[in-house]
Amino acid sequence: MAQPLAPTAEATAHAPHRITKPHLFATLLASVLAAALLLWFNATAMQTERAAIYALAPQFFDPKIVGSDLQRIALQQPDLLPIYGSSELLAVDLPYHASNLFASEPTGFTIFPVGKGGAPLLATLQSVAALGDDLRGKKIVIAFSPGRFFDGNSAAADQYAGNFSHLHAYALMFDSPLDLTTKQAIARHMLQYPDTLKDDSLLRAALEQLADGSPQRLAQYQVMLPVGKLQLFVMALQDRAETFLFVQQSSLNRSIAHQRKTLDWRALRDRAQSDHAKHSDNNPFGLDNSYWQQYAAELNNEKGKLGDATFLKRLQNDPDWDDLQLLLQSLQQLGAQPLLVSLPINGTYYEYWGVSAAARRAYYQKFEDAAKPYGVPVLDFADHDTDKMFLADKWSHPSEKAWVYLSRGLDAFYHGANDTQQIANTLRELDQLTMR
C-alpha cells in the first residue's frame, strides 16, 4: 500500500495558519464583556441609590441595616446625619421623631437612622467599622437605651444573630484600617457567638487566628487576607444588587421639598408634652397607656425588687462597657466625629423598683467617664431622669417630648456644638423656656 507523501517545505509554508487555542480569544472577549457589564451595573446602581437616598433616609429595611452601600452614600451627603441605634430609633410614626421634624430640612439637614430592635453594641460596632476610611471627618451619632449597661449580661445570642451582618464582619476583619490590637479584641467578642460563624469557616478561622495572637497564627491570618478580600468583593456586589433591586421595587416619593425655616422649639416641646399626657394617664409613672395595660400586672409586682446593691453590681460588671470602649477606640482610629446619646433612666419607675437617685447618678457618671478619654461629646438627658413626660416605658424608649429634646440636641451637634457642655447649654435653654 502506498504511503502518503509527506508535505513539502513549500507546501507547509503556504498552509493556512491554524489557531490552536481558539478558546483564549473567547475567554478574553467574555472577560471584557463581563467587566463592561459590571462597570455599567455599578454606575447604574450607584446612580439609582444616590437619587433615592433622601426618600430612603427615614426608612428601616435590611439592605440599609445589614448592607453598607446606602450608609456610604449617606456619609457623602453633607445634609444627612447618620444615627445608629436600636429600638429607640424606630417610632417614626411620632410626628416629633427627628426624621419627621427634619424631613424638609428646616435647619439644613435631616437624619439617616440605622437600627433594628435589640441591636447590640457589638453589631453597631461592626456596622460603623465596616465603613472604614469613609468615616474620616464625618459626624455620626450613636444612640443607646441605658438598660443595656446594667442588665449584667452580654447581648442575647438571638439578638446578636438577628442583627449580624456577614458583610460588616468581613469588612471589619479583612479590610478595615483598625489596628491589630483592636481587631483582636473585637474578634474575641465575636467568637462568643459561635452560631453566627458555624456556616462560615473562613470568617471563623480568621477570628480564631486573630484571637489567639501568636506569631504563627497571625501569619496564618495574613495568608487568609487575599481570600477574605475576594469574598468581601463578592459580598459587596451582592449588597449593591440587593439594594438596587429594593430601590427599583419600592414606591418612593423622590421629590422631597427642602424648606429652610426657624423651628419654634418651645411650641414643639409644649405640644409634644401635651400629646404624651393624653395617653399616659392610667398609671403613676407617665408610661404609655397601652404599655401599662399590657404589663401592669408584672410592673405592679416589681416594687422594691431591684435595689441599689444589685443595680450597682450589674452596672459595674456589665460586659457592654467593654464593647463601648471598643466602639470608641474604633471611631477614634477611623477619624469619625461621633456624638454619644443615652436616653435617661426612667427614674420615677426605678425609684419604685428600689434604685435610688444616687445609684442612678452612678450610671450617668460612668457613661460620661467612658467617653471623656476620647473627647467624644455626650448627651445623656440626666436632667430628665424623673420627668414623667419623657419616656414611654420602663426601658427608656423616648416619648414625644423626648424626641423634641433629642432633635434639638442633634440640631446643635450638626451645627457645630462639638462638646458636651455646648450641647447641654442648648438643651438647658429649652428647659428654661416658660411652659405655656
Backbone hydrogen bonds, N-H to C=O, Kabsch-Sander energy under -0.5 kcal/mol:
donor,donor_aa,acceptor,acceptor_aa,energy
12,T,8,T,-2.4
13,A,9,A,-2.1
14,H,10,E,-1.4
15,A,12,T,-1.0
20,T,18,R,-1.0
24,L,21,K,-1.6
25,F,22,P,-0.6
26,A,22,P,-1.3
27,T,23,H,-2.6
28,L,24,L,-2.4
29,L,25,F,-2.7
30,A,26,A,-2.6
31,S,27,T,-2.3
32,V,28,L,-2.4
33,L,29,L,-2.6
34,A,30,A,-2.7
35,A,31,S,-2.6
36,A,32,V,-2.4
37,L,33,L,-2.7
38,L,34,A,-2.6
39,L,35,A,-2.5
40,W,36,A,-2.5
41,F,37,L,-2.8
42,N,38,L,-2.8
43,A,39,L,-2.4
44,T,40,W,-2.7
45,A,41,F,-3.3
46,M,42,N,-2.5
47,Q,43,A,-2.1
48,T,44,T,-2.3
49,E,45,A,-2.7
50,R,46,M,-2.6
51,A,47,Q,-2.0
52,A,48,T,-1.0
53,I,49,E,-0.7
53,I,50,R,-0.8
56,L,52,A,-2.2
57,A,53,I,-1.2
59,Q,56,L,-1.7
64,K,61,F,-0.9
65,I,61,F,-1.6
66,V,62,D,-3.0
67,G,62,D,-0.8
72,R,68,S,-2.5
73,I,69,D,-2.1
74,A,70,L,-2.5
75,L,71,Q,-1.9
76,Q,72,R,-1.0
76,Q,73,I,-0.6
77,Q,74,A,-1.4
80,L,77,Q,-1.6
81,L,110,T,-2.1
83,I,112,F,-1.7
84,Y,141,V,-3.2
85,G,114,V,-2.0
89,L,86,S,-2.1
90,L,87,S,-1.3
92,V,90,L,-2.8
94,L,91,A,-1.7
97,H,94,L,-1.6
100,N,97,H,-1.6
101,L,97,H,-2.5
102,F,98,A,-2.3
103,A,100,N,-1.1
105,E,102,F,-2.0
108,G,105,E,-1.1
110,T,79,D,-2.1
112,F,81,L,-2.4
114,V,83,I,-2.8
116,K,85,G,-0.7
119,A,116,K,-2.0
123,A,120,P,-0.6
124,T,120,P,-1.9
125,L,121,L,-2.9
126,Q,122,L,-1.9
127,S,123,A,-2.1
128,V,124,T,-2.3
129,A,125,L,-2.5
130,A,126,Q,-1.8
131,L,128,V,-1.3
132,G,129,A,-1.4
134,D,131,L,-2.0
135,L,132,G,-1.8
136,R,133,D,-1.4
137,G,335,G,-3.4
138,K,135,L,-2.7
140,I,337,Q,-1.3
141,V,82,P,-2.1
142,I,339,L,-2.7
143,A,84,Y,-3.5
143,A,141,V,-0.5
144,F,341,V,-2.4
148,R,145,S,-1.3
149,F,146,P,-2.4
150,F,147,G,-1.4
160,Y,156,A,-2.5
161,A,157,A,-2.6
162,G,158,D,-2.1
163,N,159,Q,-0.7
163,N,160,Y,-1.0
164,F,160,Y,-0.5
164,F,161,A,-0.9
169,A,165,S,-2.3
170,Y,166,H,-2.7
171,A,167,L,-2.4
172,L,168,H,-2.4
173,M,169,A,-2.4
174,F,170,Y,-2.8
175,D,171,A,-1.4
176,S,171,A,-1.4
183,K,179,D,-2.2
184,Q,180,L,-2.6
185,A,181,T,-2.0
186,I,182,T,-2.4
187,A,183,K,-2.7
188,R,184,Q,-2.0
189,H,185,A,-1.5
190,M,186,I,-2.5
191,L,187,A,-2.0
192,Q,189,H,-1.3
193,Y,190,M,-1.7
196,T,193,Y,-1.5
197,L,194,P,-1.7
198,K,194,P,-0.8
200,D,197,L,-1.9
204,R,200,D,-2.4
205,A,201,S,-2.4
206,A,202,L,-2.3
207,L,203,L,-2.5
208,E,204,R,-2.3
209,Q,205,A,-2.6
210,L,206,A,-2.3
211,A,207,L,-2.9
212,D,208,E,-2.1
213,G,209,Q,-2.0
218,L,214,S,-2.8
219,A,215,P,-2.0
220,Q,216,Q,-1.7
221,Y,217,R,-2.0
222,Q,218,L,-2.1
223,V,219,A,-1.7
224,M,220,Q,-1.4
225,L,221,Y,-0.9
225,L,222,Q,-0.6
228,G,224,M,-2.5
229,K,225,L,-2.8
230,L,226,P,-2.1
231,Q,227,V,-2.4
232,L,228,G,-2.4
233,F,229,K,-2.2
234,V,230,L,-1.9
235,M,231,Q,-2.4
236,A,232,L,-2.7
237,L,233,F,-1.8
238,Q,234,V,-2.2
239,D,235,M,-2.7
240,R,236,A,-2.4
241,A,237,L,-2.4
242,E,238,Q,-2.8
243,T,239,D,-2.5
244,F,240,R,-2.6
245,L,241,A,-2.5
246,F,242,E,-2.2
247,V,243,T,-2.5
248,Q,244,F,-2.5
249,Q,245,L,-2.0
250,S,246,F,-0.7
250,S,247,V,-0.9
252,L,250,S,-0.9
254,R,252,L,-1.1
256,I,254,R,-1.3
257,A,255,S,-0.6
259,Q,104,S,-2.5
259,Q,257,A,-0.5
261,K,106,P,-2.3
263,L,261,K,-0.5
265,W,263,L,-1.3
268,L,264,D,-2.3
269,R,265,W,-2.7
270,D,266,R,-2.6
271,R,267,A,-2.5
272,A,268,L,-2.6
273,Q,269,R,-2.5
274,S,270,D,-2.2
275,D,271,R,-2.4
276,H,272,A,-2.4
277,A,273,Q,-2.3
278,K,274,S,-1.2
279,H,275,D,-0.6
279,H,276,H,-1.1
280,S,277,A,-1.1
286,G,283,N,-0.7
288,D,392,A,-2.6
289,N,279,H,-3.2
292,W,288,D,-2.5
293,Q,289,N,-2.6
294,Q,290,S,-1.7
295,Y,291,Y,-2.1
296,A,292,W,-1.7
299,L,295,Y,-2.8
300,N,296,A,-2.9
301,N,297,A,-0.7
301,N,298,E,-0.6
302,E,299,L,-1.5
304,G,352,Y,-2.5
305,K,302,E,-2.3
306,L,353,W,-2.6
307,G,353,W,-0.9
308,D,354,G,-0.6
310,T,306,L,-0.5
311,F,307,G,-2.1
312,L,308,D,-3.2
313,K,309,A,-1.9
314,R,310,T,-2.4
315,L,311,F,-2.5
316,Q,312,L,-2.3
317,N,313,K,-1.9
318,D,314,R,-1.4
321,W,318,D,-1.4
322,D,319,P,-0.9
323,D,319,P,-1.2
324,L,320,D,-2.2
325,Q,321,W,-2.1
326,L,322,D,-2.1
327,L,323,D,-2.3
328,L,324,L,-2.5
329,Q,325,Q,-2.6
330,S,326,L,-2.4
331,L,327,L,-2.5
332,Q,328,L,-2.1
333,Q,329,Q,-2.5
334,L,330,S,-2.0
335,G,332,Q,-1.1
336,A,331,L,-2.1
337,Q,138,K,-3.0
339,L,140,I,-1.5
340,L,377,P,-2.3
341,V,142,I,-2.9
341,V,339,L,-0.5
342,S,379,L,-2.7
343,L,144,F,-2.0
347,G,345,I,-2.1
347,G,385,D,-2.5
348,T,385,D,-0.6
350,Y,346,N,-2.6
351,E,347,G,-2.4
352,Y,348,T,-1.3
353,W,349,Y,-2.0
354,G,350,Y,-0.7
354,G,351,E,-1.0
355,V,350,Y,-3.3
356,S,354,G,-0.6
360,R,356,S,-2.1
361,R,357,A,-2.3
362,A,358,A,-1.0
363,Y,359,A,-0.8
363,Y,360,R,-0.8
364,Y,360,R,-1.4
365,Q,361,R,-2.4
366,K,362,A,-2.1
367,F,363,Y,-2.6
368,E,364,Y,-2.3
369,D,365,Q,-2.7
370,A,366,K,-1.8
371,A,367,F,-1.2
372,K,368,E,-1.6
374,Y,371,A,-1.5
375,G,372,K,-1.8
376,V,371,A,-1.6
379,L,340,L,-2.6
384,H,381,F,-2.2
385,D,382,A,-1.6
387,D,384,H,-1.3
388,K,386,T,-0.9
390,F,387,D,-1.8
392,A,397,H,-3.1
393,D,397,H,-0.5
396,S,393,D,-1.3
399,S,390,F,-2.1
401,K,389,M,-0.5
403,W,399,S,-1.9
404,V,400,E,-1.4
405,Y,401,K,-1.9
406,L,402,A,-3.1
407,S,403,W,-2.6
408,R,404,V,-2.2
409,G,405,Y,-2.3
410,L,406,L,-2.5
411,D,407,S,-2.4
412,A,408,R,-2.1
413,F,409,G,-2.3
414,Y,410,L,-2.8
415,H,411,D,-1.9
416,G,413,F,-1.5
417,A,412,A,-2.7
418,N,416,G,-1.3
423,I,419,D,-1.9
424,A,420,T,-2.5
425,N,421,Q,-2.5
426,T,422,Q,-1.7
427,L,423,I,-2.0
428,R,424,A,-2.3
429,E,425,N,-1.8
430,L,426,T,-1.1
431,D,427,L,-2.3
432,Q,428,R,-2.1
433,L,429,E,-0.6
433,L,430,L,-0.7
